[in-house]
């Protein structure tokens, strides 16, 4: 896999995260969606696992634990997304694990 493409995907992910926190920049989302569509045409996609449950058996993430490891942990922030490459034989493979922050899930 081309390392430059992985860097581009990580930058697109960062832009998408920043746009999410700044409503005045939401007009750029259409451009981000076009970039994501072009990546998918090249057989690449990414996933933001923010808010998902985390367990030590999860193989698509490299986690930094905030506090003590608890039974119910949640992904609170994503530094880098999971990146997949489409293949003919297996469907898709992980070419980059997500780098995430994990903390105790609140009991709300």
LINLINRA-V223488 format. One line per field, one symbol per residue. ss: DSSP state (2 for helix, 1 for strand, 0 for the rest). psi: psi as a letter, one per 40 degrees, with the letter a starting at -180 (. if undefined). A space follows every 50 residues. Layout:
ss->???
psi->???
This chain:
ss->00222222222222222222202222222222222222222001111000 00110000001111110000001111111101111110001111110111 11110000
psi->ihddddddddddddddddddegdeeeeedddddddddddddeeiiihheh eiihieeheeihihhhaihidhiihdihdiihhihhiddeciihehiihi hhihhig.
